[in-house]
């Protein structure tokens, strides 16, 4: 009998890691980092399984909460085959190298403080290094196009469908034989909203026996994308006309490219007042190059633009700043600028010094285009805290604050139910990648809308398919 055990993203939204056992074959779906409160400590804990016994690792997409512990998996003995889309492989490389750099910088900071206390021996080494990441990509990957079938063993086949979440994202379909019967288990990965700005809409599946589905926003419906685009444009135009500067804390992957495309359109349509636009994120610059590398993953409009030799993520006023000196020089620009920088929740990165220099000025604006987790600087600003601490200095928050949440790359409750609706022969639904209270609301919605009972996965507790 096939069994699935979740070792992450079970009643939480991070650390995605699900082990499928079919006979003697062990297939791991994702190996992500835990994030948020207590996440760092959990990442260092041993896996709940033996990495050397994993035959295949299938990656749904390249967000760190789905790939962030892959180098650790290698360090701990994994030597199986990695399966993903080509875009996921390429994006994963830059994301993991960046992650390794951040882990090393954190290690240096913690070590310095520990030395002052005489406790240097208590500091753990980084979870992994850039050399560990290079080992992962020195291995030959199996890269698949969407709906290309790949045989794992005589009786097990895998294929990937477009999940519409970020470039290269996939849901996983595994077909196998059990007691001379055909079975299919599907892992959704992260399903994208039906309304997307820059990439193709997700595919759907026709049949499955068992479905493991994310439930990040299973409790709510998103604001319409068109409304969010209008709010974004109004915030940009209003601030620039008042000779202010705009800060956009943005995630390097997907959200930054969406913002660049919107600004590109505004520029070409004559909607964008004269200004300087800075993309101040080395990781986002690298990610954007990869988005241009795979135009087939883009929406029809962007693919057409790219096919005509145009870069949908660039325009005449855009400046990419890679070095620290270039980033610091932006502070000399006194008015009419747009600064896109990470991190998206203001937990570090270049956005910090831009906030320090501009948050206090009432002419300026900060546009948040992603969810701000409780306990982050971004959340404090969104919640209206008047004085925030940046680099040890108290900074008054006088800038106009905009929160535009309709750009979510995750499907909402309606999208998820519509994605499940056409699936035939569905016998089991398992909820993963969501908080417990949201899962319960989602389970009720599935029952009311579709008539199915759902099972909420628990960490380390196997289910038999």
C-alpha positions as CSV (number, residue, x, y, z in Angstrom):
1,X,0.0,0.0,0.0
2,X,1.2,3.5,-0.8
3,X,1.7,5.9,2.1
4,X,2.4,9.6,2.5
5,X,4.0,11.3,5.5
6,X,4.3,15.1,5.8
7,X,7.4,16.4,7.5
8,X,6.7,20.1,6.8
9,X,3.8,22.3,5.6
10,X,1.5,20.3,7.8
11,X,-0.8,22.8,9.7
12,X,1.8,25.4,8.7
13,X,2.7,27.2,5.5
14,X,6.4,26.6,5.4
15,X,8.9,23.7,5.3
16,X,7.1,21.9,2.5
17,X,8.3,18.2,2.6
18,X,6.1,15.2,1.9
19,X,7.4,11.6,1.6
20,X,5.5,9.2,-0.7
21,X,6.3,5.5,-0.3
22,X,5.2,3.1,-3.0
23,X,6.5,-0.3,-2.1
24,X,10.2,0.0,-1.7
25,X,10.4,3.4,-3.7
26,X,10.7,6.6,-1.6
27,X,9.7,9.8,-3.4
28,X,10.1,13.2,-1.6
29,X,8.0,16.1,-2.8
30,X,9.8,19.3,-1.9
31,X,12.4,20.0,0.8
32,X,11.7,23.5,2.0
33,X,12.9,25.8,4.8
34,X,10.8,26.5,7.8
35,X,10.3,30.3,8.1
36,X,8.9,32.6,10.8
37,X,8.9,32.1,14.5
38,X,11.1,29.1,15.5
39,X,11.7,28.2,11.8
40,X,15.5,28.7,12.0
41,X,15.9,26.1,14.8
42,X,13.7,23.5,13.0
43,X,15.8,23.8,9.9
44,X,18.8,22.4,11.8
45,X,16.9,19.5,13.2
46,X,17.4,16.0,11.6
47,X,15.0,15.0,8.9
48,X,12.3,12.6,10.1
49,X,13.5,10.1,7.5
50,X,16.8,8.7,6.2
51,X,17.9,11.0,3.4
52,X,20.1,8.3,1.9
53,X,17.1,6.1,1.3
54,X,15.2,8.7,-0.8
55,X,15.2,7.6,-4.4
56,X,13.7,10.7,-6.0
57,X,13.2,14.3,-5.0
58,X,10.5,16.2,-7.0
59,X,10.5,20.0,-6.6
60,X,7.2,21.9,-7.3
61,X,8.8,25.4,-7.5
62,X,11.8,27.5,-6.4
63,X,10.5,29.4,-3.4
64,X,12.7,28.7,-0.3
65,X,9.9,27.2,1.7
66,X,9.8,24.5,-1.0
67,X,13.6,24.1,-1.8
68,X,15.5,25.7,1.1
69,X,16.7,22.5,2.7
70,X,17.8,20.7,-0.4
71,X,21.5,21.3,0.2
72,X,21.1,20.0,3.7
73,X,19.4,16.9,2.3
74,X,22.5,16.3,0.2
75,X,24.8,16.9,3.2
76,X,22.8,14.3,5.2
77,X,23.2,11.6,2.5
78,X,20.7,12.1,-0.3
79,X,22.0,10.8,-3.6
80,X,18.9,10.2,-5.6
81,X,17.5,11.9,-8.8
82,X,16.1,15.4,-8.7
83,X,13.1,16.1,-10.9
84,X,11.7,19.6,-11.8
85,X,11.0,21.9,-14.7
86,X,13.9,23.6,-16.4
87,X,12.8,27.1,-15.1
88,X,12.6,25.7,-11.5
89,X,16.1,24.3,-11.7
90,X,17.6,27.6,-12.9
91,X,15.7,29.7,-10.4
92,X,16.5,27.3,-7.6
93,X,20.2,27.8,-8.2
94,X,20.2,31.6,-7.7
95,X,17.8,31.3,-4.8
96,X,19.9,28.8,-3.0
97,X,23.2,30.6,-3.6
98,X,21.6,33.7,-2.2
99,X,20.2,31.8,0.8
100,X,23.7,30.4,1.5
101,X,25.1,33.9,1.4
102,X,22.5,35.1,3.9
103,X,23.1,32.1,6.2
104,X,26.9,32.8,6.2
105,X,26.4,36.5,7.0
106,X,24.0,35.6,9.8
107,X,26.6,33.1,11.1
108,X,29.3,35.8,11.1
109,X,27.1,38.2,13.0
110,X,26.1,35.6,15.6
111,X,29.7,34.4,16.0
112,X,30.9,38.0,16.6
113,X,28.3,38.5,19.4
114,X,29.1,35.1,20.9
115,X,32.8,35.9,21.0
116,X,32.1,39.0,23.1
117,X,30.2,36.8,25.6
118,X,32.8,34.1,25.5
119,X,30.3,31.6,24.1
120,X,31.7,31.1,20.6
121,X,31.7,27.3,20.8
122,X,27.9,27.4,21.2
123,X,27.4,28.8,17.7
124,X,26.2,26.4,15.0
125,X,27.8,26.3,11.6
126,X,25.6,27.6,8.7
127,X,22.9,25.2,7.6
128,X,24.9,25.0,4.3
129,X,27.4,26.9,2.2
130,X,27.7,28.0,-1.4
131,X,29.9,25.0,-2.0
132,X,27.1,22.8,-0.7
133,X,24.7,24.4,-3.2
134,X,27.2,23.9,-6.0
135,X,27.3,20.2,-5.2
136,X,23.5,20.1,-5.7
137,X,23.7,21.5,-9.2
138,X,26.8,19.5,-10.1
139,X,24.4,16.6,-10.1
140,X,22.5,15.7,-13.3
141,X,18.8,16.8,-12.9
142,X,15.9,15.3,-14.7
143,X,14.0,18.4,-16.2
144,X,10.5,17.9,-17.6
145,X,8.2,20.0,-19.7
146,X,4.7,20.3,-18.6
147,X,2.7,17.0,-19.1
148,X,5.9,15.2,-20.2
149,X,5.7,11.7,-18.7
150,X,8.8,10.2,-17.0
151,X,9.1,6.6,-15.9
152,X,10.6,6.2,-12.4
153,X,10.2,2.5,-12.2
154,X,8.3,-0.1,-14.3
155,X,5.0,0.7,-12.5
156,X,5.6,4.3,-11.5
157,X,5.4,7.4,-13.7
158,X,5.6,11.1,-13.0
159,X,4.4,14.2,-14.9
160,X,4.2,17.9,-14.0
161,X,1.4,20.4,-14.8
162,X,1.6,24.2,-14.7
163,X,0.5,25.4,-11.2
164,X,0.4,29.0,-12.3
165,X,2.1,30.2,-9.1
166,X,5.5,31.5,-10.2
167,X,7.6,30.8,-13.3
168,X,8.2,27.0,-13.6
169,X,5.9,26.1,-10.8
170,X,4.2,22.7,-11.1
171,X,1.8,20.3,-9.5
172,X,2.9,16.7,-9.4
173,X,1.0,13.8,-10.8
174,X,2.3,10.3,-9.9
175,X,0.7,7.3,-11.6
176,X,1.3,3.8,-10.3
177,X,0.0,0.3,-10.2
178,X,-1.3,-1.3,-7.1
179,X,-2.9,-4.8,-7.1
180,X,-3.3,-4.5,-10.9
181,X,-5.2,-1.3,-10.5
182,X,-4.1,2.1,-11.8
183,X,-3.8,4.8,-9.1
184,X,-2.9,8.5,-9.3
185,X,-1.8,10.7,-6.4
186,X,-1.5,14.5,-7.0
187,X,0.5,17.0,-5.0
188,X,-0.7,20.5,-5.8
189,X,2.4,22.5,-4.9
190,X,1.3,26.1,-4.7
191,X,-1.6,26.9,-7.0
192,X,-1.7,30.3,-8.5
193,X,-4.6,32.7,-8.6
194,X,-6.8,32.5,-11.7
195,X,-6.0,36.2,-12.3
196,X,-2.2,36.6,-13.0
197,X,-0.4,39.5,-14.5
198,X,2.7,38.0,-16.2
199,X,2.5,34.1,-16.4
200,X,0.2,31.6,-17.9
201,X,-2.9,30.6,-15.9
202,X,-2.6,27.2,-14.1
203,X,-3.6,23.9,-15.8
204,X,-6.2,21.6,-14.3
205,X,-6.3,17.8,-13.8
206,X,-8.9,15.5,-15.1
207,X,-8.6,12.7,-12.5
208,X,-6.9,11.6,-9.3
209,X,-7.5,9.1,-6.6
210,X,-5.8,11.1,-3.9
211,X,-5.1,14.9,-3.8
212,X,-2.8,16.7,-1.5
213,X,-3.7,20.4,-1.9
214,X,-2.3,23.6,-0.5
215,X,-4.7,25.7,1.7
216,X,-2.7,28.9,2.3
217,X,-5.7,31.2,1.5
218,X,-8.4,28.5,1.9
219,X,-10.3,30.8,4.2
220,X,-10.8,33.8,2.0
221,X,-11.3,35.5,-1.3
222,X,-8.8,37.9,-2.8
223,X,-9.5,41.4,-3.9
224,X,-9.9,41.6,-7.7
225,X,-6.6,42.0,-9.5
226,X,-7.9,44.9,-11.6
227,X,-8.8,46.9,-8.5
228,X,-5.3,46.3,-7.1
229,X,-3.7,47.5,-10.3
230,X,-5.8,50.7,-10.2
231,X,-4.8,51.3,-6.6
232,X,-1.2,50.8,-7.4
233,X,-1.2,53.2,-10.3
234,X,-3.0,55.9,-8.3
235,X,-0.5,55.6,-5.5
236,X,2.4,55.9,-7.9
237,X,1.0,58.8,-9.9
238,X,-0.2,60.8,-6.8
239,X,3.2,60.5,-5.0
240,X,5.3,61.4,-8.1
241,X,3.1,64.5,-8.9
242,X,3.8,65.7,-5.3
243,X,7.5,65.3,-6.1
244,X,7.8,62.5,-3.6
245,X,9.7,59.2,-3.7
246,X,8.2,55.7,-3.7
247,X,9.6,52.7,-1.9
248,X,8.4,49.3,-2.9
249,X,9.6,46.4,-0.6
250,X,9.3,43.5,-3.0
251,X,10.0,39.8,-3.2
252,X,12.7,39.1,-5.8
253,X,10.7,36.3,-7.5
254,X,7.5,37.0,-9.3
255,X,6.3,40.1,-7.4
256,X,9.2,42.2,-8.7
257,X,8.6,41.2,-12.3
258,X,4.9,42.0,-11.9
259,X,5.7,45.5,-10.7
260,X,8.3,46.0,-13.5
261,X,5.7,45.0,-16.1
262,X,3.1,47.4,-14.6
263,X,5.6,50.3,-14.6
264,X,6.6,49.3,-18.2
265,X,3.0,49.6,-19.3
266,X,2.4,52.9,-17.5
267,X,5.6,54.2,-19.1
268,X,4.6,53.1,-22.6
269,X,1.0,54.4,-22.1
270,X,2.1,57.8,-20.9
271,X,0.6,57.2,-17.5
272,X,3.9,57.3,-15.5
273,X,5.0,60.8,-14.6
274,X,8.7,61.6,-15.4
275,X,10.9,59.9,-12.8
276,X,13.8,57.6,-12.1
277,X,13.1,53.9,-11.4
278,X,15.6,51.8,-9.6
279,X,15.6,48.0,-9.3
280,X,17.9,47.8,-6.3
281,X,18.2,44.0,-5.7
282,X,20.9,41.8,-7.2
283,X,18.8,38.7,-6.7
284,X,15.7,40.3,-8.4
285,X,18.0,41.4,-11.3
286,X,19.2,37.8,-11.7
287,X,15.6,36.4,-11.4
288,X,14.3,38.9,-14.0
289,X,16.9,37.7,-16.5
290,X,15.6,34.1,-16.0
291,X,12.0,35.3,-16.7
292,X,13.3,36.6,-20.0
293,X,15.0,33.2,-20.7
294,X,11.7,31.4,-20.6
295,X,9.2,33.4,-22.5
296,X,7.0,30.3,-23.1
297,X,6.0,30.5,-19.5
298,X,4.8,34.1,-19.8
299,X,1.2,35.2,-20.5
300,X,0.3,35.5,-24.2
301,X,0.8,39.3,-24.1
302,X,4.2,39.2,-22.6
303,X,5.3,36.3,-24.7
304,X,4.3,38.2,-27.8
305,X,6.2,41.3,-26.6
306,X,9.3,39.2,-25.9
307,X,9.0,37.4,-29.3
308,X,9.1,40.9,-31.0
309,X,12.5,41.6,-29.4
310,X,11.1,43.7,-26.5
311,X,12.0,43.2,-22.8
312,X,8.7,43.3,-21.0
313,X,10.5,44.0,-17.7
314,X,12.5,47.0,-18.9
315,X,11.9,50.5,-20.1
316,X,13.9,53.7,-20.7
317,X,13.7,55.0,-17.1
318,X,14.7,51.8,-15.4
319,X,18.1,51.6,-13.7
320,X,19.4,48.3,-12.3
321,X,21.8,48.8,-9.4
322,X,23.9,45.7,-8.5
323,X,26.7,47.1,-6.3
324,X,26.5,48.5,-2.8
325,X,27.9,51.9,-4.0
326,X,25.3,52.2,-6.7
327,X,22.6,51.4,-4.1
328,X,23.9,54.0,-1.6
329,X,24.1,56.6,-4.5
330,X,20.3,56.4,-4.8
331,X,20.1,58.4,-1.5
332,X,21.3,61.4,-3.5
333,X,18.1,61.4,-5.6
334,X,15.9,63.9,-3.7
335,X,12.6,63.6,-5.5
336,X,10.5,61.7,-8.2
337,X,12.0,58.3,-7.8
338,X,10.6,54.7,-7.5
339,X,12.9,52.3,-5.6
340,X,12.1,48.6,-5.8
341,X,14.2,46.6,-3.2
342,X,14.2,43.6,-1.0
343,X,13.4,42.2,1.4
344,X,9.6,42.0,0.8
345,X,8.8,42.1,4.5
346,X,11.6,44.6,5.4
347,X,13.5,42.0,7.5
348,X,16.8,42.9,5.9
349,X,18.3,43.8,2.6
350,X,18.7,47.1,0.8
351,X,15.1,48.3,1.5
352,X,16.3,48.9,5.1
353,X,18.6,51.8,4.3
354,X,16.1,53.3,1.9
355,X,13.5,53.3,4.6
356,X,15.9,54.8,7.0
357,X,16.5,57.7,4.6
358,X,13.0,58.3,3.4
359,X,10.3,56.9,5.8
360,X,10.4,60.1,7.9
361,X,9.4,62.3,5.0
362,X,5.6,62.9,4.5
363,X,6.1,63.6,0.8
364,X,7.2,60.0,0.2
365,X,5.2,56.8,0.0
366,X,5.8,53.1,0.8
367,X,3.7,50.7,-1.3
368,X,3.5,47.2,0.2
369,X,2.6,44.6,-2.5
370,X,2.8,41.5,-0.4
371,X,1.6,40.0,2.9
372,X,3.6,41.3,6.0
373,X,4.1,38.6,8.6
374,X,3.5,39.6,12.3
375,X,6.7,40.5,14.0
376,X,8.4,42.0,10.9
377,X,9.3,45.6,10.3
378,X,7.0,45.7,7.4
379,X,4.1,44.6,9.6
380,X,4.9,47.3,12.1
381,X,4.8,50.0,9.4
382,X,1.6,48.6,7.9
383,X,0.0,48.6,11.4
384,X,0.7,52.3,11.8
385,X,3.5,52.2,14.3
386,X,4.7,55.8,14.4
387,X,8.3,55.1,15.5
388,X,10.3,52.1,14.2
389,X,13.9,51.1,14.8
390,X,16.1,50.7,11.7
391,X,19.8,49.8,12.2
392,X,19.5,50.7,15.9
393,X,18.1,54.2,15.2
394,X,14.5,55.4,15.9
395,X,12.9,56.6,12.7
396,X,9.5,58.3,12.6
397,X,7.1,57.0,10.1
398,X,5.5,59.9,8.2
399,X,5.4,58.6,4.7
400,X,2.1,57.6,3.1
401,X,1.6,53.9,3.5
402,X,-0.3,51.8,0.9
403,X,-1.1,48.2,1.3
404,X,-2.2,46.5,-1.9
405,X,-2.9,42.8,-1.4
406,X,-4.5,41.8,-4.7
407,X,-1.2,40.7,-6.3
408,X,-1.1,37.4,-4.4
409,X,0.5,34.5,-6.3
410,X,-1.6,32.0,-4.3
411,X,-5.1,30.9,-5.2
412,X,-7.9,31.9,-2.9
413,X,-10.7,29.7,-1.7
414,X,-12.8,30.0,-4.8
415,X,-9.8,29.4,-7.1
416,X,-8.9,26.2,-5.1
417,X,-12.4,24.8,-5.2
418,X,-12.6,25.5,-8.9
419,X,-9.3,23.7,-9.4
420,X,-10.6,20.6,-7.5
421,X,-14.1,20.7,-9.1
422,X,-13.3,18.9,-12.5
423,X,-11.3,16.1,-10.9
424,X,-12.9,12.7,-11.5
425,X,-12.7,9.5,-9.4
426,X,-11.5,11.6,-6.4
427,X,-11.5,9.5,-3.2
428,X,-9.3,11.3,-0.8
429,X,-8.5,15.0,-0.2
430,X,-5.6,15.9,2.1
431,X,-5.0,19.5,3.2
432,X,-1.4,20.7,3.5
433,X,0.5,24.1,3.4
434,X,-1.9,26.1,5.6
435,X,-2.6,27.2,9.1
436,X,-4.9,25.0,11.1
437,X,-7.8,27.5,11.4
438,X,-7.7,28.2,7.7
439,X,-7.6,24.5,6.9
440,X,-10.8,23.9,8.9
441,X,-12.6,26.7,7.1
442,X,-11.4,25.4,3.8
443,X,-12.5,21.8,4.7
444,X,-16.0,23.1,5.4
445,X,-16.0,25.0,2.1
446,X,-15.0,21.8,0.2
447,X,-17.7,19.8,1.9
448,X,-20.4,22.5,1.2
449,X,-19.3,23.1,-2.4
450,X,-18.2,19.7,-3.6
451,X,-19.5,17.2,-1.1
452,X,-16.0,15.8,-0.2
453,X,-14.6,15.2,3.3
454,X,-11.0,16.4,3.8
455,X,-8.2,15.1,6.0
456,X,-5.9,17.7,7.6
457,X,-2.3,16.3,7.6
458,X,-0.3,16.2,10.8
459,X,3.5,16.3,10.9
460,X,5.1,12.8,11.0
461,X,1.7,11.0,10.9
462,X,1.4,8.7,7.8
463,X,-1.7,8.2,5.8
464,X,-2.4,5.2,3.7
465,X,-3.7,5.9,0.2
